[in-house]
Amino acid sequence: MNLQKTFYRLGWLRLVVFLLLTVLLGWLRYDDFALPNATYWVTAGYIPLTALAFWQGKRRTRESHLLIHIIAESLLIAMLLYFSGGATNPAISYLLVLLVFAAYSLATHYAAIVAGLMIVIYSALMRWYEPLAHAHHHGSSLFDWHVAGMWLTFVISAAIIASILPALMQDRQRRLREIQSLREQQLKNEQLIGIATLAAGTAHEMGTPLMTMNMLLDDATNEDGTLSEADVNVMRQQVDRCRHSLQQLAMAGRHANKHGYHDAGDWLERQLHRWRLSKPHALWDKLVLKDSVSVPASPLLDQALLNLLDNAAEAGQQAIQLEARVNGGNWELDIRQPDPNAAGYIADESIFASEKEHGLGIGLYLSNASIEQFGGSIHLQEMPNGGSLSRLSLPCQKEGA
């Protein structure tokens, strides 16, 4: 809700009500109704309230300020009604207009405060008020005043509701469109992050085949310039791997945000096997699985896990240690690198930059962004012996749930 616009509308509303009250009081005085002087002073109180509303419309405001304005106007109306017939004055229906304005413009608990105040004011004015009397005690004049007042109150309420509510509804529709636009933009950004993550992972997987082919070409160039049949077969295998990785990237990019659930242990085993294919010298010496649960299934999570394994392997020279467990409603995987120099690697790690010789430095950032889409998180910390710990946490559910 744009509170500045709301205060401007409140200011125009008060200006209209003040003018109509001035005309009404003038007509009552002309028709010889006995009105106490306090009635005119209370009506004049609309002038500073109107000016204050326009002034607030030019400043940064909060909902509490609008609540105070509506309460102040309600009390002003209550004082005016007290000196002019109380609940018998048909102008008391104007309290409903203020209540509608508050209910649309304020939070629920603030609107409840205004509603309670209106009930208290109406109830009090039924018991305590100064009767509105005609100077010549003509009963017909009082009845005519009451009917005329009811008509005037209806006209005021209809005009105000017809002019205020459409503008408020337009504001609401505009906010809904903005929220929808932001939601669509967020989905697009998530899709882009997913594709970027898959692309970064594919680039890592293709690095080993390309390096192998490059070494074979160097050997051929350094010797007799020809390749043996075995070398040709190896190069074909590496080319097939590259082609397969690109096909996986294309397919996964189309289904990056579609996922179900699969067994966490089976998923981890598959990814370790995939990691071994792309990193033939990758080592791990411990794999502890304490619980059997299901975690979200998505190619984004596959690539995020591979990135974490790559980082852990590159942080030191020792084999990494893996341990999985269930903690609360999350499945946690600890990836430890016991090398005493691994902690320094984490200290140098940056979200947008990296000191890796062959890295782009965005793997960890993209992995974290992907995992957060599924309600998970990544936590990096140093171990007491100087090693590093990467903890992957994903929401899980029990098998068969």
C-alpha positions as CSV (number, residue, x, y, z in Angstrom):
1,M,0.0,0.0,0.0
2,N,1.3,3.4,-1.0
3,L,0.7,5.3,2.2
4,Q,1.5,8.7,0.6
5,K,-1.4,8.3,-1.8
6,T,-3.6,7.0,1.0
7,F,-3.0,10.2,3.1
8,Y,-3.8,12.3,0.1
9,R,-7.1,10.5,-0.4
10,L,-7.8,10.9,3.3
11,G,-7.0,14.6,3.0
12,W,-9.5,15.0,0.1
13,L,-12.1,13.0,2.0
14,R,-11.8,15.3,5.0
15,L,-12.0,18.4,2.9
16,V,-15.3,17.1,1.3
17,V,-16.7,16.2,4.7
18,F,-15.7,19.5,6.2
19,L,-17.5,21.4,3.4
20,L,-20.6,19.3,3.7
21,L,-20.7,19.7,7.5
22,T,-20.3,23.5,7.1
23,V,-23.3,23.5,4.7
24,L,-25.3,21.3,7.1
25,L,-24.6,23.4,10.1
26,G,-25.5,26.5,8.2
27,W,-28.8,25.0,7.2
28,L,-29.6,23.9,10.8
29,R,-28.8,27.4,12.1
30,Y,-31.0,28.9,9.4
31,D,-33.9,26.5,10.4
32,D,-33.6,27.6,14.0
33,F,-32.1,24.5,15.5
34,A,-30.4,25.1,18.8
35,L,-26.8,24.1,18.4
36,P,-24.2,24.7,21.1
37,N,-21.1,26.8,20.1
38,A,-18.9,23.7,20.7
39,T,-20.4,22.2,17.6
40,Y,-18.8,24.8,15.4
41,W,-15.5,24.6,17.2
42,V,-15.4,20.8,16.8
43,T,-16.2,21.1,13.1
44,A,-13.4,23.6,12.7
45,G,-11.1,20.9,14.0
46,Y,-11.3,19.3,10.5
47,I,-9.2,22.1,9.2
48,P,-5.9,21.2,10.9
49,L,-6.7,17.4,10.4
50,T,-7.1,18.0,6.7
51,A,-3.9,20.0,6.4
52,L,-2.0,17.4,8.4
53,A,-3.2,14.6,6.1
54,F,-1.9,16.5,3.0
55,W,1.4,17.2,4.8
56,Q,1.8,13.6,5.7
57,G,1.2,12.7,2.1
58,K,4.6,14.3,1.3
59,R,6.6,12.5,3.9
60,R,7.7,8.9,4.6
61,T,5.0,7.5,6.8
62,R,4.0,4.2,8.5
63,E,0.7,2.4,9.1
64,S,0.7,3.5,12.7
65,H,0.6,7.1,11.6
66,L,-2.5,6.4,9.5
67,L,-4.1,4.6,12.4
68,I,-3.6,7.7,14.6
69,H,-5.2,9.9,11.9
70,I,-8.3,7.7,11.7
71,I,-8.6,7.5,15.5
72,A,-8.3,11.3,15.8
73,E,-11.0,11.8,13.2
74,S,-13.3,9.2,14.8
75,L,-13.0,11.0,18.1
76,L,-13.6,14.4,16.4
77,I,-16.8,13.0,14.8
78,A,-17.8,11.5,18.2
79,M,-17.5,15.0,19.8
80,L,-19.6,16.5,17.0
81,L,-22.3,13.9,17.3
82,Y,-22.3,14.3,21.1
83,F,-23.4,18.0,20.8
84,S,-25.9,17.2,18.0
85,G,-28.1,14.3,19.0
86,G,-25.7,11.4,19.5
87,A,-26.8,8.2,18.0
88,T,-30.0,9.8,16.9
89,N,-28.0,12.0,14.5
90,P,-28.0,10.2,11.1
91,A,-24.5,11.5,10.4
92,I,-23.3,8.7,12.8
93,S,-23.3,6.4,9.7
94,Y,-20.1,8.2,8.6
95,L,-18.2,6.1,11.1
96,L,-18.8,3.2,8.7
97,V,-17.0,5.1,5.9
98,L,-14.0,5.5,8.2
99,L,-14.2,1.9,9.1
100,V,-14.2,0.8,5.4
101,F,-11.2,3.1,4.8
102,A,-9.3,1.6,7.7
103,A,-10.2,-2.0,6.9
104,Y,-8.7,-1.6,3.4
105,S,-5.7,0.6,4.2
106,L,-4.5,-0.9,7.5
107,A,-3.2,-4.3,8.7
108,T,-5.8,-6.6,10.3
109,H,-4.8,-5.9,13.9
110,Y,-5.0,-2.1,13.3
111,A,-8.3,-2.4,11.6
112,A,-9.6,-4.4,14.6
113,I,-8.6,-1.5,16.8
114,V,-10.5,0.9,14.7
115,A,-13.6,-1.4,14.6
116,G,-13.5,-1.7,18.4
117,L,-13.3,2.1,18.8
118,M,-16.2,2.6,16.4
119,I,-18.4,0.2,18.5
120,V,-17.4,1.9,21.7
121,I,-18.2,5.4,20.2
122,Y,-21.6,4.3,18.9
123,S,-22.5,2.5,22.1
124,A,-21.5,5.6,24.2
125,L,-23.5,8.0,22.0
126,M,-26.6,6.0,22.5
127,R,-26.5,6.8,26.2
128,W,-24.6,10.1,26.5
129,Y,-25.4,13.0,24.2
130,E,-27.1,16.4,24.1
131,P,-30.4,16.2,22.3
132,L,-30.8,18.3,19.1
133,A,-33.8,20.6,19.7
134,H,-35.6,23.1,17.5
135,A,-35.9,26.6,18.8
136,H,-39.7,26.6,18.5
137,H,-40.1,22.9,19.5
138,H,-41.7,21.8,16.2
139,G,-41.7,18.0,16.2
140,S,-42.2,17.9,12.5
141,S,-39.0,19.9,12.0
142,L,-37.0,17.4,14.0
143,F,-38.4,14.6,12.0
144,D,-37.7,16.4,8.7
145,W,-34.1,17.1,10.0
146,H,-33.7,13.4,10.7
147,V,-34.9,12.3,7.3
148,A,-32.8,15.0,5.6
149,G,-29.8,14.0,7.6
150,M,-30.3,10.3,6.6
151,W,-30.5,11.3,3.0
152,L,-27.4,13.5,3.2
153,T,-25.4,10.8,5.0
154,F,-26.3,8.3,2.3
155,V,-25.3,10.7,-0.4
156,I,-22.0,11.4,1.3
157,S,-21.3,7.7,1.9
158,A,-22.2,6.8,-1.7
159,A,-20.0,9.5,-3.1
160,I,-17.1,8.7,-0.9
161,I,-17.2,5.0,-1.4
162,A,-17.7,5.4,-5.2
163,S,-14.7,7.7,-5.4
164,I,-12.3,6.0,-2.9
165,L,-12.9,2.3,-3.3
166,P,-12.1,2.2,-7.1
167,A,-8.8,4.0,-6.5
168,L,-8.0,1.6,-3.7
169,M,-8.9,-1.4,-5.8
170,Q,-6.6,-0.1,-8.6
171,D,-3.8,0.1,-6.1
172,R,-4.5,-3.5,-5.1
173,Q,-4.5,-4.7,-8.7
174,R,-1.3,-2.9,-9.4
175,R,0.4,-4.5,-6.4
176,L,-0.8,-7.9,-7.5
177,R,0.6,-7.4,-11.0
178,E,3.9,-6.2,-9.5
179,I,4.0,-9.3,-7.2
180,Q,3.2,-11.5,-10.2
181,S,5.9,-9.9,-12.3
182,L,8.5,-10.3,-9.5
183,R,7.5,-14.0,-9.1
184,E,8.0,-14.6,-12.8
185,Q,11.3,-12.8,-12.8
186,Q,12.4,-14.9,-9.8
187,L,11.5,-18.1,-11.7
188,K,13.5,-16.9,-14.7
189,N,16.5,-16.2,-12.5
190,E,16.3,-19.6,-10.9
191,Q,16.2,-21.2,-14.4
192,L,19.2,-19.2,-15.4
193,I,21.1,-20.2,-12.3
194,G,20.2,-23.8,-12.9
195,I,21.4,-23.8,-16.5
196,A,24.6,-21.9,-15.4
197,T,25.2,-24.6,-12.7
198,L,24.8,-27.4,-15.2
199,A,27.0,-25.6,-17.7
200,A,29.7,-25.1,-15.1
201,G,29.5,-28.8,-14.1
202,T,29.6,-30.0,-17.7
203,A,32.7,-27.8,-18.3
204,H,34.4,-29.6,-15.3
205,E,33.4,-33.0,-16.7
206,M,34.7,-32.3,-20.2
207,G,38.0,-31.0,-18.8
208,T,39.5,-34.5,-18.3
209,P,38.6,-35.9,-21.8
210,L,40.0,-32.8,-23.4
211,M,43.2,-33.0,-21.4
212,T,43.5,-36.7,-22.4
213,M,43.1,-36.0,-26.1
214,N,45.5,-33.1,-25.8
215,M,48.2,-35.4,-24.3
216,L,47.6,-38.0,-27.1
217,L,48.0,-35.3,-29.7
218,D,51.2,-34.1,-28.1
219,D,52.6,-37.6,-28.1
220,A,51.7,-38.1,-31.7
221,T,53.4,-34.8,-32.6
222,N,56.5,-35.5,-30.6
223,E,57.1,-39.0,-32.1
224,D,56.2,-40.0,-35.7
225,G,53.1,-37.9,-36.2
226,T,50.8,-40.8,-36.2
227,L,48.3,-42.3,-33.7
228,S,48.1,-45.9,-32.8
229,E,44.8,-47.7,-32.9
230,A,44.6,-47.8,-29.1
231,D,45.1,-44.0,-29.0
232,V,42.4,-43.5,-31.6
233,N,40.0,-45.7,-29.5
234,V,40.8,-43.7,-26.4
235,M,40.2,-40.4,-28.2
236,R,36.9,-41.7,-29.6
237,Q,35.9,-42.7,-26.0
238,Q,36.7,-39.2,-24.8
239,V,34.8,-37.6,-27.6
240,D,31.8,-39.8,-26.8
241,R,32.1,-38.6,-23.2
242,C,32.1,-35.0,-24.2
243,R,29.1,-35.6,-26.5
244,H,27.2,-37.4,-23.8
245,S,27.9,-34.6,-21.3
246,L,26.6,-32.0,-23.7
247,Q,23.4,-34.1,-24.3
248,Q,22.9,-34.4,-20.6
249,L,23.3,-30.6,-20.3
250,A,20.7,-30.0,-23.0
251,M,18.2,-32.4,-21.4
252,A,18.8,-31.3,-17.8
253,G,18.5,-27.6,-18.8
254,R,14.9,-28.3,-20.0
255,H,14.0,-30.1,-16.8
256,A,16.2,-28.2,-14.3
257,N,13.3,-27.2,-12.0
258,K,11.3,-30.5,-12.2
259,H,12.1,-32.9,-9.5
260,G,10.8,-35.7,-7.3
261,Y,12.5,-37.7,-4.5
262,H,14.9,-40.6,-4.5
263,D,16.9,-42.5,-2.0
264,A,19.8,-40.4,-0.6
265,G,22.2,-43.3,-0.3
266,D,21.6,-44.5,-3.9
267,W,21.9,-40.9,-5.1
268,L,25.2,-40.4,-3.3
269,E,26.6,-43.7,-4.7
270,R,25.6,-42.8,-8.3
271,Q,27.2,-39.4,-8.0
272,L,30.4,-40.8,-6.6
273,H,30.6,-43.2,-9.6
274,R,30.0,-40.3,-11.9
275,W,32.7,-38.3,-10.1
276,R,35.1,-41.1,-10.5
277,L,34.5,-41.1,-14.3
278,S,35.3,-37.4,-14.6
279,K,38.1,-37.5,-11.9
280,P,39.9,-40.9,-12.4
281,H,42.3,-40.1,-9.5
282,A,39.6,-39.1,-7.1
283,L,39.9,-40.9,-3.7
284,W,37.7,-41.3,-0.7
285,D,38.5,-43.7,2.1
286,K,35.3,-43.6,4.2
287,L,31.6,-43.6,3.4
288,V,29.3,-43.8,6.4
289,L,25.5,-43.9,5.8
290,K,23.6,-43.9,9.0
291,D,20.0,-43.5,7.8
292,S,17.9,-44.3,4.8
293,V,15.8,-41.3,3.6
294,S,14.7,-39.7,0.4
295,V,16.0,-36.3,-0.8
296,P,14.9,-34.1,-3.7
297,A,16.0,-35.4,-7.2
298,S,17.2,-32.8,-9.6
299,P,20.2,-32.4,-12.0
300,L,20.9,-29.1,-10.2
301,L,21.6,-31.0,-7.0
302,D,23.6,-33.6,-8.9
303,Q,25.9,-30.9,-10.2
304,A,26.1,-29.1,-6.8
305,L,27.3,-32.3,-5.1
306,L,29.9,-32.8,-7.8
307,N,31.2,-29.3,-7.4
308,L,31.5,-29.8,-3.6
309,L,33.4,-33.1,-4.2
310,D,35.7,-31.3,-6.7
311,N,36.5,-28.5,-4.2
312,A,37.2,-30.9,-1.4
313,A,39.5,-33.0,-3.6
314,E,41.4,-29.9,-4.8
315,A,41.7,-28.5,-1.3
316,G,44.3,-31.1,-0.3
317,Q,46.3,-34.2,-1.3
318,Q,44.6,-36.7,0.9
319,A,41.5,-38.8,0.3
320,I,38.3,-37.2,1.3
321,Q,36.0,-38.6,4.0
322,L,32.2,-38.8,3.7
323,E,29.6,-39.2,6.4
324,A,25.8,-38.9,5.9
325,R,23.2,-38.7,8.7
326,V,19.7,-37.3,9.4
327,N,19.5,-34.3,11.6
328,G,16.0,-33.2,12.4
329,G,14.2,-32.9,9.1
330,N,17.4,-32.6,7.0
331,W,19.8,-35.1,5.4
332,E,23.3,-33.9,6.0
333,L,26.4,-35.0,4.2
334,D,29.9,-34.1,5.6
335,I,32.7,-33.9,3.1
336,R,36.0,-33.7,5.0
337,Q,39.4,-33.1,3.6
338,P,41.9,-34.0,6.4
339,D,44.9,-32.4,4.7
340,P,46.3,-29.8,7.1
341,N,46.6,-27.3,4.3
342,A,43.0,-27.5,3.3
343,A,41.9,-24.8,5.8
344,G,44.0,-22.2,4.0
345,Y,42.3,-23.2,0.7
346,I,38.9,-22.4,2.3
347,A,40.2,-19.1,3.6
348,D,41.2,-18.1,0.1
349,E,37.9,-19.3,-1.4
350,S,35.7,-16.5,-2.6
351,I,32.2,-16.5,-3.9
352,F,32.9,-14.7,-7.1
353,A,36.6,-15.3,-7.6
354,S,39.0,-18.2,-7.2
355,E,42.7,-18.9,-7.2
356,K,42.2,-22.2,-9.0
357,E,44.5,-22.6,-12.0
358,H,41.7,-24.1,-14.2
359,G,38.6,-22.9,-12.4
360,L,36.2,-20.1,-13.1
361,G,35.5,-19.5,-9.4
362,I,31.7,-19.7,-9.6
363,G,31.1,-23.3,-8.8
364,L,30.6,-22.8,-5.0
365,Y,28.3,-19.8,-5.6
366,L,26.2,-21.7,-8.1
367,S,26.0,-24.8,-6.0
368,N,24.8,-22.8,-3.0
369,A,22.2,-21.0,-5.2
370,S,20.9,-24.3,-6.6
371,I,20.7,-26.0,-3.2
372,E,18.9,-23.1,-1.6
373,Q,16.2,-23.5,-4.3
374,F,15.3,-26.8,-2.7
375,G,15.4,-25.5,0.9
376,G,18.9,-26.7,1.6
377,S,22.2,-25.1,2.5
378,I,26.0,-25.4,2.3
379,H,28.3,-24.7,5.3
380,L,32.1,-24.5,5.0
381,Q,34.3,-24.5,8.1
382,E,37.9,-25.3,9.2
383,M,38.7,-28.4,11.2
384,P,40.9,-28.2,14.3
385,N,43.7,-30.2,12.6
386,G,43.8,-27.7,9.7
387,G,41.5,-29.7,7.4
388,S,38.3,-28.5,5.8
389,L,34.7,-29.6,6.2
390,S,31.9,-29.0,3.7
391,R,28.4,-29.8,5.0
392,L,25.6,-30.2,2.5
393,S,22.1,-30.1,4.1
394,L,18.9,-31.1,2.2
395,P,15.3,-31.5,3.4
396,C,14.4,-35.2,3.5
397,Q,11.5,-37.5,4.1
398,K,11.4,-41.0,5.3
399,E,11.3,-43.9,2.8
400,G,7.7,-44.7,1.8
401,A,6.4,-41.4,3.1
